Amino acid sequence: MAKYLEDWLDTDVAEAEKLSIGQLSNQFFFRDPTRPNYIDFEHFYSPADGTILYQKFIEDPTEPIVEIKGINYTLQDAMCDKTYNKPSLVIGIFLSF
């Protein structure tokens, strides 16, 4: 289930702050857990252990969907296609190392 960024920082990240760089690498980077395969058309599952931050339906592909370092990006920018003009569901996913 998605969390607000502040809640995630207060819970999951707060625990990780107590670990050294070596412990972080061993615990989070070099892991290979068995991952279940889900087939469920009612829910979204984030790839690569990512966290779903938001989902929104975009009617106008020229409307900014995200701002990164003060620059607005549209759906057309994300698709690398200035002719893209279809309404779309946009899902924001946070991936950590």
C-alpha positions as CSV (number, residue, x, y, z in Angstrom):
1,M,0.0,0.0,0.0
2,A,1.3,3.5,-0.9
3,K,2.5,5.7,1.9
4,Y,2.9,9.4,2.1
5,L,6.5,10.5,1.6
6,E,6.6,11.9,5.2
7,D,5.3,8.7,6.7
8,W,7.8,6.6,4.7
9,L,10.7,8.9,5.9
10,D,9.5,8.6,9.5
11,T,9.2,4.8,9.5
12,D,11.3,2.9,6.9
13,V,14.0,5.5,6.3
14,A,14.4,6.3,10.1
15,E,15.3,2.7,10.7
16,A,17.8,2.6,7.8
17,E,19.5,5.8,9.1
18,K,20.9,3.8,12.1
19,L,22.9,1.4,9.8
20,S,26.4,1.9,8.4
21,I,27.0,2.1,4.7
22,G,28.3,-1.5,4.8
23,Q,25.2,-2.8,6.6
24,L,23.0,-0.9,4.2
25,S,24.8,-2.5,1.2
26,N,24.6,-6.0,2.6
27,Q,20.9,-5.7,3.7
28,F,19.4,-3.8,0.8
29,F,21.6,-3.8,-2.2
30,F,22.9,-7.4,-2.4
31,R,19.6,-9.1,-1.7
32,D,17.9,-11.6,-3.9
33,P,14.6,-12.6,-2.2
34,T,12.1,-14.8,-4.0
35,R,9.5,-12.6,-5.5
36,P,5.9,-13.8,-6.0
37,N,4.2,-13.3,-9.4
38,Y,0.9,-11.5,-9.1
39,I,-1.8,-11.6,-11.7
40,D,-4.5,-9.3,-10.4
41,F,-6.2,-6.9,-12.7
42,E,-7.7,-4.9,-9.7
43,H,-4.4,-3.7,-8.3
44,F,-1.0,-2.2,-9.3
45,Y,2.2,-3.8,-8.2
46,S,5.4,-1.8,-8.3
47,P,8.4,-3.3,-10.1
48,A,11.8,-3.8,-8.5
49,D,10.6,-3.2,-4.9
50,G,9.6,0.3,-5.8
51,T,7.0,2.3,-3.9
52,I,4.0,3.6,-5.7
53,L,3.8,7.3,-4.9
54,Y,0.8,8.4,-6.9
55,Q,-1.5,7.6,-9.8
56,K,-3.4,10.1,-11.8
57,F,-5.4,10.1,-15.0
58,I,-4.1,12.7,-17.5
59,E,-6.5,14.0,-20.1
60,D,-4.2,16.6,-21.7
61,P,-0.7,15.1,-22.6
62,T,0.7,18.6,-22.6
63,E,-0.2,19.1,-18.9
64,P,2.9,18.9,-16.6
65,I,2.9,15.6,-14.7
66,V,6.0,16.0,-12.6
67,E,8.6,18.7,-11.7
68,I,12.2,17.7,-11.4
69,K,14.7,20.4,-10.3
70,G,12.4,23.2,-11.3
71,I,11.6,21.8,-14.7
72,N,8.1,20.6,-15.6
73,Y,7.8,17.4,-17.7
74,T,4.7,16.5,-19.6
75,L,3.4,13.1,-20.7
76,Q,4.7,13.9,-24.2
77,D,8.1,14.4,-22.7
78,A,8.0,11.1,-20.8
79,M,6.9,9.3,-24.0
80,C,9.5,11.1,-26.1
81,D,6.7,11.8,-28.6
82,K,5.4,15.3,-29.2
83,T,2.5,13.9,-31.2
84,Y,1.2,11.7,-28.3
85,N,-2.3,12.8,-27.6
86,K,-4.1,10.0,-25.7
87,P,-5.6,10.2,-22.2
88,S,-3.4,8.1,-20.0
89,L,-3.0,6.7,-16.5
90,V,0.3,7.9,-15.0
91,I,1.8,6.1,-12.1
92,G,4.7,7.6,-10.1
93,I,7.1,5.0,-8.6
94,F,10.0,5.7,-6.3
95,L,13.0,3.3,-6.6
96,S,15.7,3.3,-4.0
97,F,19.1,1.6,-4.3
